[in-house]
Amino acid sequence: MSGRQRIGVLVAVCAALLLLTPTAPATAAGPTVQLSRAQAGTGGSITVSGSGWRSHALLMLLVCGQSAPSRGVLGGTNSCANADGRAVTTDADGRFSRALPVTEPPVPCPCVVHVATVTGAKAQADAVLRVAGHPVRPLPARTDGGRLSVLTDIRLDGSSGVLTWFGAPPSRTMVLTVGNVGTDAVTDPVFRVGVSHGVFAPQWDEQQWRGTLAPGAKARIRLPVELSAGAHGDYTVTLAYGGRVLGEQPWGVGRPWGVTLFWILLCVVVPVAVFRVGMAVVDRVRPHRPRHPRGPRRAHAGRSPGRAARSPWLPGLRRGDRTDAPDGSYAPDGSYAMDAATGAPAAASAPTSTLPWFTPDSAPGPAAGRLSAPHDDNPASPTTPVTKGPT
């Protein structure tokens, strides 16, 4: 057999072997996502399926705005309808299928169905979805050639006022200097400011800085940061741009003691006010008892009721008191005249009141003119037995 024949036989054998050998399936480039419908209205639902994922992986399905498969979700999960998301677990082959309700995202379209892993190695994929009736806004221009870098330390300017002591939201201003170390200009960059408390994940907020940074230029950036009302404790403020964290700054917020003081005063003042109102109601409702159970006290002549009237002549005397004058006389009502020559009090010429039954001059019987009760002047009465010594 010649050499040419041998070569021909070898080629034929190799071709037969290639035809008989089964071809291996092509390896997928990465995880993929397919939608049952490319357009749907709010309130409807679509079926999301995928393949090429890690086996038994937990995935999260979200409808996001301001997104594109080539650029991803620009605003992060803040651009997605997180409340109406769904979770699904892939099978052993890395496939899944799940119904997803269609909800308008918080930002305008273009919109996508974003699928990402929750645990384990990170993987994500997007599929275009048109939400009927939702506004559409063009995506911001690419700035791949521009790259910002922090040139100075990040600091938080500002202080807490009196209102913050009573529970007002604490606020600061993040100040830093950035420079463009890329080859293209950066126009109106959008920074992401995140605030985290303790071990919790940061809550991100997008803030756009108005201006243009040429290659090699630098600028001072001032971004406001605000916490919720009544926040206190240790916080961490994080600044990110273009998917990179530019820096972090701790922030210690004091406790709003004014709120505690307010509640303490409220717990003290309200019971006291209720007690005072209750006592006033009880005092008005309960029956009033007479002040003198035996009847009203007879007011003396010349004395005002409820208060003893003092003599206009002697400061230490009250009307109605029996006080002898220097000459031995007295007035029943206690009023005396002053002698102009000596300055001593003189008895009144006549009493202002008399006994209602009789006077000493008109008293019946032989004891007229006697003021005291009749008695025997003889100490030894005949009727009284007198004993002398022992019997």
C-alpha positions in Angstrom: 0.0 0.0 0.0 1.4 3.3 -1.0 1.7 6.3 1.2 -1.1 8.2 -0.4 -3.5 5.3 0.3 -2.5 5.1 3.9 -3.2 8.8 4.4 -6.6 8.4 2.8 -7.5 5.5 5.0 -6.4 7.4 8.2 -8.6 10.4 7.3 -11.6 8.2 6.7 -11.2 6.5 10.1 -10.9 9.9 11.9 -14.0 11.1 10.2 -16.0 8.1 11.2 -14.8 8.5 14.8 -15.9 12.1 14.8 -19.4 11.2 13.6 -19.8 8.4 16.1 -18.6 10.5 19.2 -21.6 12.4 20.9 -21.2 16.2 21.1 -21.1 17.7 24.6 -23.6 20.5 25.3 -22.3 24.0 25.1 -21.6 25.6 28.4 -23.7 28.6 29.2 -21.9 31.9 29.4 -23.8 32.8 32.6 -27.2 33.0 34.3 -30.1 34.0 32.0 -33.6 35.3 32.6 -36.7 35.0 30.3 -40.1 36.7 30.6 -43.5 35.3 29.4 -44.4 38.8 28.2 -42.2 41.8 27.3 -45.0 44.3 28.2 -47.6 44.3 31.0 -49.7 46.8 32.9 -49.8 47.5 36.6 -51.9 45.0 38.5 -51.1 42.1 36.1 -48.4 39.4 36.4 -45.8 37.7 34.3 -43.9 34.5 34.6 -40.1 34.8 35.1 -37.9 31.8 34.3 -34.2 31.3 34.2 -31.4 28.9 33.7 -27.7 28.7 34.3 -27.9 29.6 38.0 -26.2 27.8 40.8 -28.2 24.8 42.0 -30.4 25.3 45.1 -29.6 29.0 45.1 -32.0 31.5 46.7 -32.9 34.3 44.2 -34.8 37.6 44.5 -37.0 38.9 41.7 -37.7 42.7 41.5 -39.2 45.2 39.0 -36.7 48.1 38.8 -36.7 51.4 37.0 -33.9 53.5 35.4 -32.2 50.3 34.4 -30.9 48.4 31.4 -29.3 45.0 30.9 -26.1 46.5 29.6 -25.8 49.0 32.5 -27.6 47.2 35.4 -29.8 49.0 38.0 -28.3 52.5 38.3 -30.0 53.5 41.5 -29.6 50.1 43.3 -32.5 48.6 45.2 -33.9 52.1 45.8 -35.0 52.1 42.2 -37.0 48.8 42.6 -40.5 47.9 43.8 -39.1 46.1 46.9 -42.5 45.6 48.6 -43.8 43.5 45.6 -40.7 41.4 45.0 -40.7 37.6 45.0 -38.2 34.9 46.2 -37.5 31.6 44.4 -35.0 28.7 44.9 -33.4 27.0 41.9 -33.5 23.3 41.3 -30.6 20.9 41.0 -30.0 22.0 37.4 -30.0 25.7 38.2 -33.4 26.4 36.7 -36.4 28.2 38.2 -39.9 29.6 37.2 -41.9 32.0 39.3 -44.9 34.3 38.8 -44.1 38.0 39.5 -46.8 40.8 40.0 -46.2 43.9 37.8 -45.8 47.0 39.9 -44.7 50.5 39.0 -41.2 51.2 40.4 -40.5 54.4 42.3 -38.4 55.9 39.4 -39.2 56.2 35.7 -38.5 53.5 33.1 -36.7 52.0 31.2 -37.5 49.1 33.5 -36.2 45.6 33.9 -36.9 42.5 35.9 -33.8 42.2 38.1 -32.8 38.7 39.4 -30.0 38.4 41.9 -28.7 35.9 44.4 -29.4 36.5 48.1 -26.8 34.2 49.6 -23.6 32.7 48.4 -21.6 33.8 45.4 -23.0 37.0 43.8 -24.7 36.6 40.4 -27.4 38.7 38.7 -29.2 39.0 35.4 -31.8 41.5 33.9 -34.6 41.2 31.3 -36.3 44.2 29.7 -39.9 44.9 30.8 -42.1 47.7 29.5 -44.6 48.8 32.2 -47.6 50.2 30.5 -48.6 53.7 31.6 -45.4 54.3 33.6 -43.3 57.4 32.6 -40.1 56.9 30.7 -36.9 59.0 31.2 -33.6 58.6 29.4 -30.7 57.1 31.3 -27.9 59.5 32.3 -24.9 59.6 30.0 -22.0 57.2 30.6 -19.0 58.5 32.3 -16.7 55.5 31.9 -13.7 57.6 31.1 -14.0 59.7 34.2 -13.0 58.4 37.6 -13.4 60.3 40.8 -11.0 59.9 43.8 -11.2 61.4 47.3 -8.3 63.8 47.9 -9.1 64.8 51.5 -10.6 63.2 54.6 -14.4 63.2 54.8 -15.8 65.4 57.6 -19.3 66.2 58.9 -19.9 69.9 59.5 -22.8 71.2 61.7 -24.1 70.8 65.2 -27.3 69.9 67.0 -29.6 72.6 68.1 -32.3 73.0 70.8 -34.9 71.3 68.6 -32.7 68.3 68.2 -32.6 68.0 72.0 -36.4 67.7 71.8 -36.4 65.0 69.1 -35.9 66.9 65.8 -34.0 65.0 63.0 -30.2 65.4 63.4 -28.6 66.8 60.3 -25.0 67.3 59.1 -23.2 68.3 55.9 -20.6 66.0 54.4 -17.6 67.9 53.1 -14.9 66.4 51.0 -12.6 67.2 48.1 -12.6 65.0 45.0 -10.5 64.9 41.9 -11.0 63.5 38.4 -8.2 61.0 37.8 -9.7 59.6 34.6 -9.4 60.6 30.9 -12.9 62.1 30.4 -14.8 64.9 32.0 -17.4 64.0 34.7 -20.6 66.0 34.5 -23.2 66.2 37.3 -22.0 63.1 39.1 -24.5 61.2 41.2 -23.1 60.1 44.6 -24.7 57.6 46.9 -24.8 58.5 50.6 -25.5 55.6 53.0 -26.2 55.8 56.7 -25.9 52.6 58.9 -26.6 52.1 62.6 -24.9 49.3 64.4 -24.8 46.0 62.5 -27.6 47.0 60.1 -26.9 47.6 56.4 -26.7 51.2 55.1 -29.7 53.0 53.9 -28.6 54.5 50.6 -29.8 57.9 49.2 -28.7 59.3 45.8 -27.6 62.9 45.7 -26.4 64.7 42.5 -23.7 67.3 42.5 -24.1 70.0 39.8 -21.0 70.7 38.0 -18.3 69.4 35.6 -14.9 68.0 36.5 -12.4 68.0 33.7 -9.6 65.4 33.7 -7.1 66.3 36.5 -9.5 68.9 38.1 -10.7 68.8 41.7 -13.7 70.3 43.5 -15.1 70.6 47.0 -18.3 68.6 47.4 -20.9 69.4 50.1 -23.7 66.8 50.5 -26.5 67.0 53.2 -27.0 64.1 55.6 -30.1 63.7 57.8 -31.3 61.1 60.2 -34.9 60.3 61.3 -36.6 62.1 64.1 -35.5 60.9 67.6 -32.4 59.0 66.3 -29.5 58.6 68.7 -26.5 56.3 69.0 -23.5 55.5 66.9 -23.9 55.9 63.1 -21.6 55.5 60.1 -21.9 57.6 57.0 -20.7 56.0 53.8 -20.0 57.7 50.4 -20.0 55.7 47.2 -19.6 56.6 43.5 -19.6 54.4 40.4 -19.9 51.2 42.5 -16.9 52.1 44.7 -16.9 53.2 48.3 -15.0 56.5 48.5 -14.9 56.8 52.3 -16.7 56.4 55.6 -17.1 58.7 58.6 -18.5 57.8 62.1 -21.2 60.0 63.6 -22.2 59.9 67.3 -25.7 61.3 68.0 -26.7 62.1 71.6 -29.9 61.1 73.2 -32.8 63.6 73.0 -33.2 64.2 76.7 -35.8 66.9 76.1 -38.3 64.2 75.1 -37.6 62.3 78.3 -38.1 65.4 80.4 -41.3 66.2 78.6 -42.8 62.8 79.4 -41.7 63.1 83.1 -43.4 66.5 83.4 -46.5 65.1 81.6 -46.7 62.2 84.1 -46.5 64.7 87.0 -48.7 67.6 85.8 -51.6 65.6 84.3 -52.3 63.6 87.6 -52.1 66.9 89.6 -54.5 68.6 87.2 -56.9 65.7 87.3 -56.8 65.7 91.1 -57.5 69.4 91.3 -60.4 69.2 88.9 -61.8 66.2 90.7 -61.6 68.0 94.1 -63.4 71.1 92.6 -66.2 68.9 91.2 -66.6 67.1 94.6 -66.6 70.4 96.4 -69.3 71.7 94.1 -71.5 68.6 94.2 -71.4 67.6 97.9 -74.1 69.3 100.2 -73.0 72.2 102.4 -73.5 71.7 106.2 -74.2 74.7 108.4 -71.2 76.2 110.1 -72.9 76.3 113.6 -75.1 73.2 114.3 -76.9 74.8 117.3 -78.0 77.8 115.3 -76.5 81.1 114.3 -74.6 82.9 117.0 -76.2 86.2 118.1 -74.2 89.1 117.0 -73.4 91.7 119.7 -74.7 95.2 119.3 -72.1 97.3 117.4 -70.1 94.2 116.3 -69.9 93.2 112.7 -70.8 89.6 112.0 -67.8 87.3 111.5 -65.2 89.7 112.9 -64.8 91.3 116.3 -64.8 95.1 116.1 -62.2 96.9 118.1 -62.9 100.0 120.1 -62.1 103.2 118.3 -60.6 104.7 121.5 -58.5 101.8 123.0 -56.6 99.6 120.6 -56.5 96.6 123.0 -60.2 96.5 123.7 -63.1 95.1 121.7 -66.6 96.2 121.8 -68.7 94.1 124.2 -65.8 93.3 126.6 -66.3 94.3 130.3 -63.2 96.5 131.1 -63.3 98.9 134.0 -62.3 102.4 133.3 -59.8 104.2 135.6 -62.6 105.7 137.6 -64.2 102.3 138.4 -67.0 102.5 135.9 -67.4 100.6 132.7 -69.6 100.6 129.6 -71.3 97.3 128.6 -70.3 97.7 125.0 -66.7 98.6 125.9 -66.7 102.0 124.3 -65.1 104.8 126.4 -64.4 108.4 125.8 -61.1 110.0 126.3 -60.7 112.9 128.8 -59.3 115.8 126.9 -57.4 117.2 130.0 -55.8 114.1 131.3 -55.9 111.8 128.3 -57.3 109.0 130.4 -60.4 107.0 129.2 -63.6 108.1 130.8 -66.7 106.0 131.1 -69.6 106.7 128.8 -72.4 108.8 130.1 -75.0 106.2 129.6 -74.9 102.5 128.7 -75.7 101.8 125.1 -77.8 98.7 126.1 -79.8 97.6 129.1 -81.2 94.4 130.3 -84.4 93.5 128.4 -86.5 92.6 131.5 -85.8 95.3 134.2 -83.4 97.8 135.3 -81.8 98.0 138.8 -84.1 100.9 139.7 -87.3 99.3 138.7 -86.6 95.8 140.0 -89.5 94.4 142.1 -89.2 93.6 145.7 -87.1 95.1 148.5 -83.8 94.3 146.7 -84.2 97.1 144.2 -81.0 98.6 143.2 -79.0 95.5 144.1 -77.2 93.9 141.3 -76.3 90.6 143.1 -78.6 87.9 144.3 -80.0 88.3 147.9 -78.0 86.6 150.7 -77.9 86.6 154.5 -75.3 88.8 156.1 -75.3 86.8 159.3 -72.8 84.0 158.9 -74.6 81.9 161.6 -78.2 81.2 160.6 -80.7 79.9 163.2 -81.7 77.2 160.9 -78.1 76.0 160.5 -76.9 73.7 163.2 -73.6 74.7 164.8 -71.6 72.0 166.5 -69.0 72.9 169.0 -66.4 70.3 169.6 -66.9 66.6 169.7 -70.3 65.3 170.7 
